[in-house]
Amino acid sequence: MAKKLFERYDDHFKTQAIRLAQELGPSRAASQLGVTTSILQYWRKAHQVKKKISKQDIAKMIGA
């Protein structure tokens, strides 16, 4: 049987992981969650981009 190469995580898990990394630091959070620090950094950057796009979309909708 083939070995599973990666795990998929839902958005809620990623958001909670980002919060944990802010509280404990990326290394401790990654260790507790069983993920790498680089994936936490990637999730944090992706989350920031997503938030920025959402704010821009809202501004366009209200005509600001």
Residue, then its C-alpha position, 0 to 999 in steps of 0.5 A: m500500500a502506498k504511503k500517504l504523502f501529505e495530510r489535508y487540514d481544514d480552514h478551522f484547524k489552520t486558523q487555530a494553528i496560527r493562533l497557537a503559533q502566535e501564543l506559543g511560538p511557531s516551533r512549539a506550536a508545530s511540535q504540538l500539532g505535528v506539523t512543520t514550522s514552514i507549513l505554519q508560516y505558509w498558512r499564516k501568509a495565506h491567511q493574511v492575503k485572504k484577509k486583505i482580499s476580503k477587505q478590498d472586496i468589501a470596500k468595492m461592494i460599498g463603493a469606498 
